[in-house]
């Protein structure tokens, strides 16, 4: 709950943004399969509607997050360099001011990915997220 409301339309969680993007991609796939002629065009228009809808629903990172997810899925069979270049260009076009330039640093690990499974640090990452939130909460309690 934020601001005493169950659903605050001024600000949403990134999980809802991911859900929204996946829902748009499911609609895209359904239209492509159902409508043999023009299904891809209808599907892409649907993705644009979902991207615009993310702005109106106040989702985290809005059209930027939904668009980058769509780019990576639609270009999945293309070379990694082309997927990353398209996603970076999209990021630069939409977020070319302020702190959003730091978002480009997120592409570095993606560029370095070699397609193979890593060292198996799964549990480290599972523990890090709740652990850092507990740490921030503890610091807040100490400072209050």
Secondary structure, DSSP 8 states (H G I E B T S, - for coil): -BTTBSS-TT---HHHHHHHHHHHHHHHHHHHHH-TTTHHHHHHHHHHHHHHHHHHTT-TTHHHHHHHHHHHHHTTTS-HHHHHHHHHHHHHHH--SGGGGGGGGHHHHHHH--SS--S--HHHHHHHHHHHHHHHHHHHHHH-
